[in-house]
Amino acid sequence: MKQALRYFFKFLLILISPAVVYLVMALIGSLIPVNSNPGSKNEKIDIYLYKQDMHTDILLPVKSEIIKWDWIFKPEHSLSNPQNSEFIGFGWGDLNFYRNTPQWEDLKLDVAFKALFLRSQSALHTRFYQKIPVSENLVKISVSEDQYKKLTEYILETVNAENKGEIQPISGLHYYQDDAFYLAETSFHLFKTCNTWTNSALKASGLKACLWTPFPQGIFFQYRN
């Protein structure tokens, strides 16, 4: 009996060890800041980080001197064709996960497993906002024009926009009346999640970020401390 229990606990340890190591890595990566002093006297553009459940979006002004997002990700790609929206939200993730998990309560084990461990197609999710939503899970960041340019380049590279003609939405996939999805580059996996994408966008732009984080809490920790 003792030997059986010993084997059981060894098996249990082997089973949970990868998860523990992953969580420890996430904690350490979240606590280590990157671009910790990105302040600039030329901060002219306000952007927002918006956390919904375990997902983080970047909200950007639809129109600026640098880019007019509605010329690329067009309002008519959504169901309601919203006009005069002030902001557009960007989030990245696994396409199959997006298709099958409109709400977190819809999450299925096989969908999560495929997203985390199997190579698959990713997608960029966009949503138009008439105004910034009122939420405690919102962080405002003032950025310079140079930082904003780098951020736009990162987003455009996600859908390879510079090497394509007109960007086409994924047909029939919507969460809301004012959103759309687009095929994206690279693949979602255990070490590159939707929040890793957002964190990498901040790093690439020279903005404050974590060394690495698969969770939204790491990103928000850097901006609330």
N, C-alpha and C positions, 0 to 999 in steps of 0.2 A: 504494500500500500504506500509506504514512504517513497519507494522508488518510482511508483506511478505518479505521485504528487510532484516529485522532483522533476520528472520529464515534462509534466504538465506546465510547471512554472518556467522551465527553460523554454518550452514552446511559446508560452505567453510572452516571455521577455523578448524572444526573437521577433514575435509578431508586432509588438508595440514599439520596439526600439527605433525603427525608421521614422515613425510618426513623432516620437519624442525628439529625435535628432532634427527633424524638419522644423518643429516648433521652436526649438532652441536657436536654430539658424535664423528663423524668421524674427525672433526676439532680438538677437544680436544685430542683425542687419537693420532692423527698424530703429535701433537706438543710436546707430552710427550715422551722423549727419554728413551730407554731401552738399557742397555749395552753401555752407552754413552762413556766409556773410555776402549774399548776393545783392546788397543794397545798391541803388543807383540814383543819382540826382535827376535822371531823365525818365522816371516812372510815370508814364502817361496813360497806360491802358489798364483797366481793371478786369481781371478774370476771376473765376470762382472754381473751387473744388466742391463737389456735391456728392455726399455719401448717401446711398440708398441701400439699406440692408448691408450686404457684404461687397457691394460694388461701388466704385468711385467714377464719376464723370468729371470732365473738364468743361466748364461753361465759358464760352467766348462771345464777344460782341459779333453780331452777324456782319456788320459793316464797319470798316476802318480804312485808314489810308493805306494800310498794308495789304489787306485782302478783303474781298466781299464773298463770304462763304456761300451765300445763296446763289452765286453764279456757278458754283461747283456742285454743292449738295442742294439741289433745287427744292423749293417748297412743294412744287407739283409732284415730287416723288413720294410725298406723304398722302394720306387719305383726305385730309381736309384742306390742303394747299394753303397753309396759313400765310397771311401777308403782314408786312410791317413788324415782324418779330424782332425783338431787340437782341436776343441771345440764341446761340445754338450749342447744344450739349454734345460731347463726343465721349464714347466709351468703346472699349474693344473687348472681344471675347471669342469663345468657341462657337461656331455657327450652329452645330448640332445642339449645343447647350441652349443657345438662344431660341432655337425652334421649339424645344421641348420643355423649357423652363421659364415661362413668362412671369411666374411668381416663385419665390423661394419654397413655398409650400408644395409646389409642383415637382420639386427635385426628386429624381429617381436615381438609384444607385448605379445602374448601368450607364446612364447618361453622364454622371459625374466621373465614373471610371474611364470611359472613353475619352472625355475631355482632358483628364489629368495624365493619362498614361499612353494614349494612342495618338499618332500623328493625324491631324484632321484640319479641315478648312476653318479659318477664322473669319470674323466679320467686324466691321466698324458700325456702331449704332449711333445715329444722330437723332436729335430731337430739338424742335424749335420751341422757344419760350417767348411769350409776349413780354414778360418781365421776369426778373429773378425770383424764384420761389422763396417763400418764407419758411425757413427751416433752421433748426439748431445744428444740423449736419451740413453747414455751409461755411466755407472759409473764403474770404476775399483776399486776393493777392494783386498788388499793383506792380506792373512790370514795365520795363523799358521797351522801346520799339525794337531794339536788337534782340532782346529776349523773346518778344512776341514773334518776330520773324523766324527764329529758330524753332519755336513751338509750332508754327504753321507748317514749316518744312517737315517736322517730325510727323505731323498728322497726315500730310499729303503723301509722304513716303509710305505710310501704313496702307494706303490703298493704291500705291504706285500711280498717283494721279498725274505726275509730270510726264509719264511715258504712255499715257492712254489718251484716247479722245474724250468724249463726254462720259462722265462717270454714270453708270447705270445702277439703279437700286435692285435689290433682290426682290423678285416679284412675289407678292402675296404674304410677305412677312412684316408684320407691324405689331407693336405693343399698344400704341396709342393712335389717335387720329392725326397727330402732328409729328410722327417719327418715320424713319426709314433705316434700312440696313444695306450695307455695301460689302462686297467681297474684299477681304484684306490679305495682306502679305503675312508671312510667317505662321507658325502654328502655336496654339495654346497648349500649355503643358504644366506639369507640377511646379516648375521653376519660372514659368512665365504666365502669370495670371492676368486678369483684367486690371488688378491694382498694380502689378508689376509694370504693365504698359503705361499707366498714368504716372507712376513714379519715374519711369524712364523718360517720359515726356518732359517732366520737370527737370530732371538731370540734364537732358540734352539741351534744354533752354537756358541753362545756367542758373536755375532757380533752386531754392532749398528743397532737399529731398532726402530719402534714406539711402543707405548703401544698397539695400535690397529688401523688399517686403512683398509677400503675396497677399497681404491683408490691408484693408483701408485704415485700420487703427495706426499702423506705422506712419503712413503719410500724414495723418491728422496730428499725430504726436509731434512731428517736427514743426507744425504751424501753430500749435497751441501751447508750446513750451519755450 
